[in-house]
Amino acid sequence: MGLRKPKLNVGKKFASGTAITVGTKVFYYMSGVSAISGSFNYIEVTGLTFRPSSIVFYDEASTYQSTAYRRNGFYKVGSYTTIASILGSGTNFPSGGALSVTETGFCLPSNFPVNAIVKWEAYE
């Protein structure tokens, strides 16, 4: 009997790392039913090899602030105690302004102060 090749289960791509919050760029956010612009600190990551459908970034060292992005336009900023709660409340940022999520990286507004070191996770 010959050797059998192992069967590989291939799933969605995932990447993670750390980034430093910089500031500021103009992003649009919802105020009632209107999108208005505002200046926000932001996190920018390059070097991805896939376009994320979901991105989470957070700071474990201080107040557990968290930010989440979903490709369908649902984007939240807020301060939470667990990563599981980040999709529940905050500010909704529609596409536009400096907000960018591509196959090579992302630029998203942040509620972290400038020079904060945050962890990020991106899911295909």
N, C-alpha and C positions, 0 to 999 in steps of 0.2 A: 504494500500500500504506500502510496506517495503522501507527501505532506499536504495538508489542506491549508489553503490561505485563510487567515482569520477574517471573519465577517466584521466589518467596521460599521458602526452606527454614526452617521454624520448628522450633526444638528446645526442649529443656528450659531452664528459667530458671536463672540463675546470679547471685550477688551476692557482693561481697567488700568488705573494708574493714579498719579497725583498731578495736581495743577496748582498754580498760584493765581489768585484772583487779581485782576488788574482793573482799572477803571479810567474813564467811563466812555460808554458808547450810547447812542440813541436807539431805544427799542420802543415798540408800540405795545400798549397794554389796554385792556378793556376797562372802561369806566361806564357802568350801566350797559347801554347798547352801542356805545361809541368807542372806537379805538383812538387813543390819544398817545402822544409820544412823551417819553421821559428819559432822562439819563440814568443809567444803571452801571454799577461795576459789572464785570463779566468774567467768564472763564472761557478760554480758547484752547482747544486741543487739536493737534494735527497728527498725521501719520496713521490714521485708520485705514483699513482695507475693505470696509463695508459701510453702508449707510445705516446708522442705527435707527431702530423704530422706537426705542426707549433709552433714556439716559438718566442716571441718578448721580448727583454729587452731594457730598456731606462732609462734615467736620466732626470727627469723633473726639477731638481733644477738648472742645469747649461746650457749646450749648446744643450740639447735635442738630444744627441747622441743616435743612435738606432742600434740594431742588429736584424736580422731576420734569422730564420732557417726554411727550408721546407724539409720534409722527402725525396723528390725526389732528394736531393743533392744540391739544390739551397740555398746558404748561403751567406749572405751579411754583410759587416761591413762598417759603414760610419757615417757621421754626417749630420743630416737632421733636418728640422724644423717641420715636422709632421710625425706621425706614419704611415699615409697612404702612404707616399713616400718611405718607407724603402726598398721595394722590387725592386726599380728601378736601383740602381747602387751600386758599392762597389767592394769588393773582393770576388771571388767565392772560397769557401773551399770545396774540395771533401772529402769524408769519408777517415779516416785514421789518424794516429798520435793519439793525445789525444782526438779527437772529439768523443763524445759518446752521444747517445740518446737511452734510454731504457725504459722499463715499470716502472722503479723505480726512474729515474732521468736523468739529462743531464750534460755534460761538454762541453762548447763551448768557442771558442776564443772570445776575447772582445777588442774593441778599447778604453775602459775606463781605466783610470789610476788605479794602485793598491789602494785598500781600498775605491774605489768609491762604494757608496750605490746605487743600481739600482733596479728598479721595473721589474718584469718579468711576462709574461703571457704565458701559455702553453695550446694548443688546441689539442684535440684528432683528 
